[in-house]
Amino acid sequence: MKKIDGGVTAAKGFKAASCQAGIKYQGRTDMAFVYSELPCVCAGTFTSNVVKAACVMWDKSIVESGSPMQAVVVNSGIANACTGKEGYDACEATAKAVEESLGVPYSSVAVASTGVIGMQLPVDKLVAGVKTMSTTLDGSIQAGTDASKAIMTTDTVNKEVAVSFEVSGKTVTLGGMSKGSGMIHPNMCTMLAFLTTDLAIEKALLQEAVSDVVKDTFNMITVDGDTSTNDTLLCMANGLAENEKITDKNADYEAFKEALKFVCEFLAKKMAADGEGASKLFEAKVVGAKDKQDARILSRAIVGSNLSKAAIYGCDANFGRFLCAMGYSGADFDQNDVELYFESVNGKLKVFDKGTPILFDEDKALEIMKADTVTVFVNMNEGEAQATAWGCDLTYDYVKINADYRS
Amino acid sequence: MKKIDGGVTAAKGFKAASCQAGIKYQGRTDMAFVYSELPCVCAGTFTSNVVKAACVMWDKSIVESGSPMQAVVVNSGIANACTGKEGYDACEATAKAVEESLGVPYSSVAVASTGVIGMQLPVDKLVAGVKTMSTTLDGSIQAGTDASKAIMTTDTVNKEVAVSFEVSGKTVTLGGMSKGSGMIHPNMCTMLAFLTTDLAIEKALLQEAVSDVVKDTFNMITVDGDTSTNDTLLCMANGLAENEKITDKNADYEAFKEALKFVCEFLAKKMAADGEGASKLFEAKVVGAKDKQDARILSRAIVGSNLSKAAIYGCDANFGRFLCAMGYSGADFDQNDVELYFESVNGKLKVFDKGTPILFDEDKALEIMKADTVTVFVNMNEGEAQATAWGCDLTYDYVKINADYRS
């Protein structure tokens, strides 16, 4: 497997477009379109929030129906959540505009939205945007990059990645884009992520691989503990790589899963590091846990704690806050087994040893915590399981962004 | 029942003292002592955090043993959590210093700590503090107020309250003090709260009343979602009111419970309003829920959401964030049943009506949200249960306080 340039247009047969539809933002693109020349098998994971956006319900029904997917239309600025029947109608109108423009059935067109909850989408602008984009679809790397920029809200950088790998002697490509960066505490998958591949694979296996990989990637990041109404991950596979179709969990399936994990982890970490107001990537690595579930719960609790996040911002090796977060995570353990370290490119320092605080060198701790990525490394000493979670620090800017985000 | 002046010294036979022990803070008091002339029946609720402070384990064993309690020694500045055997020994040394000074058995002396986790307490200073305070115990209102000031950490105001009520023709008094104000997301009870009463009551009934009342008061507040390692509520009853001892759930028991609820709700709301960096009290009232548990979960999720809290700070009627928080709370419901209002002394405004956003007057919304206390009122329209939760807004100052709290 190797990392290559590009994102959603890297795989064969995928094109993208974007435009300024004027939905909310002025002077920037706010709609993106991803299109496959051929119908694709698709997989998806969606928010577990009981309050699901209209577009989540729309996409879920496509993924669950077993019909193919051929296009995704995304807008930023308005989330189309808490919008009742009018919101669902907006999804249908958007999909029908794609059918009119490109002749693909509207039931194979996914839609996704991100932005303010509780506002209605301007359907005429959406439809006009679809028409514009239908004439500018393009398979270049630049078109994919532009699409990844059009889906940003409070993100400060666009997020895309692509890899190629071998399956039955054929080169397969997998690419993707995603966006954050607030209301990020995915519970099924992250806010918006779109993956495209030319792999030939059975739908059920594609879904299984996606569901499995999401657990250790997108579901392991948090920015603010708020699970969005709009979390959507879609993966489309059009088969144009002409590999022998994957129909069971053989070595080819594992090769794809490895590529998928790389792509999802890459995008997930990018989202965590670019969390609203974030100045650092904050990583928690828990090893020696009783089981995988405990390892996940513990690592997520550490990166999810406001007090831990504020300590990371302040470069304060206040390790009690991390232990406190582990303690209320829901995992059961004995503090007398736990070892805790701070770690970064600047070194590694043990601060808590099986129930007892260590008198550590504060200067060394400060140096470690000043790095761009800070890791809290915990050995539970009670088993073999491990997990890593990613978040960011809590800064003045997070408050600033969210105290006046809507207006 | 009527509210009266005072706090922990309001009830007959209770005395308090405080001193500058120099544990962490300079130029302010940091130890408090509450003492009853007679041994008391006692009740307590404690943190559900797996990582329990040494003092929590100490107090829990007293409350569960069934032995009387006669004194509580509290220090602020260091939490005595994650401190291993040395931390537990510090509890014992403190209790033994009380035995030496006042002749009460050390097994009837509770201890409580609040402050930085993972530092050892200076035992010599604690013991010296106990000796000093033993000579200055005083039953005046002022002594109680001074004690409530000595237990503060990042609190900006001290918190105390007292009420009197009638039981079998006798006047009974109940008073209390508590402190916040970060790492507040109680799950059994709040960080530190001490209640004193001259009521005569059986231990089992005292515990039942306390456990019951805590569910709708201290357990319904949150500042930052971080459940502390030190949460402790102790209630001591010395019987000096000479009422006919309460031994079953009669009208006297209910009168006491009503007083207890008033005192706990008063202190809990004070803690929420004085959350770290807070500029407002943020209240969520959920009515029409399926059951009590759902009502509690939903109201707590609303006041616990970082995005909701930031919107309250920014006076932004961004109601989607509140619905989003309800959606990931764990309660199951249909957004098409839900009505949501903003409410304060400046008025009440409906913004979401059974699945559909309402185009509301933004000026009116701003006026409502500018008040010192802002309520999100939600009717689930699916049953009869209701609950109220209290929190505060998320401000720059929260980040500031916690980015450099330790140093």
Interface residues (C-beta under 8 A of the other chain):
Chain A: S48 N49 V50 V51 K52 A79 A81 C82 T83 G84 K85 E86 V116 I117 G118 M119 Q120 G182 M183 H185 N187 D224 G225 D226 T227 S228 T229 S305 N306 L307 A310 A311 Y313 G314 D316 N318 F319 G320 R321 L323 C324 A325 M326 G327 Y328 S329 A331 D332 F333 Q335 N336 V351 F352 G355 T356 P357 L394 T395 Y396 Y398 V399 K400 N402 A403 D404 Y405 R406 S407
Chain B: S48 N49 V50 V51 K52 A79 A81 C82 T83 G84 K85 E86 V116 I117 G118 M119 Q120 G182 M183 H185 N187 D224 G225 D226 T227 S228 T229 S305 N306 L307 A310 A311 Y313 G314 D316 N318 F319 G320 R321 L323 C324 A325 M326 G327 Y328 S329 A331 D332 F333 Q335 N336 V351 F352 G355 T356 P357 L394 T395 Y396 Y398 V399 K400 N402 A403 D404 Y405 R406 S407
